[in-house]
Amino acid sequence: MFGLETLDGNALAAVLVGAVLAEALVLYVGYGLLESTLGERVNELVGGI
């Protein structure tokens, strides 16, 4: 699908590590934005924490 099958061991490992780190960064930023926009409202709804 992405042509990863053409890579050898070290190159494939580097690409996979890079993909995992990129995914982690996207999730970190996404959840941070979600928390900053909805966090206060959710806390009020849950019980005034």
JOVENTA-V989422 format. One record per residue. N is the residue number from 1. RES is the residue in one letter. SS is DSSP state (~ for helix, > for strand, _ for the rest). Layout:
# JOVENTA-V989422
N|RES|SS, N|RES|SS
This chain:
# JOVENTA-V989422
1|M|_, 2|F|_, 3|G|_, 4|L|~, 5|E|~, 6|T|~, 7|L|_, 8|D|_, 9|G|~, 10|N|~, 11|A|~, 12|L|~, 13|A|~, 14|A|~, 15|V|~, 16|L|~, 17|V|~, 18|G|~, 19|A|~, 20|V|~, 21|L|~, 22|A|~, 23|E|~, 24|A|~, 25|L|~, 26|V|~, 27|L|~, 28|Y|~, 29|V|~, 30|G|~, 31|Y|~, 32|G|~, 33|L|~, 34|L|~, 35|E|~, 36|S|~, 37|T|~, 38|L|~, 39|G|~, 40|E|~, 41|R|~, 42|V|~, 43|N|~, 44|E|~, 45|L|~, 46|V|~, 47|G|_, 48|G|_, 49|I|_
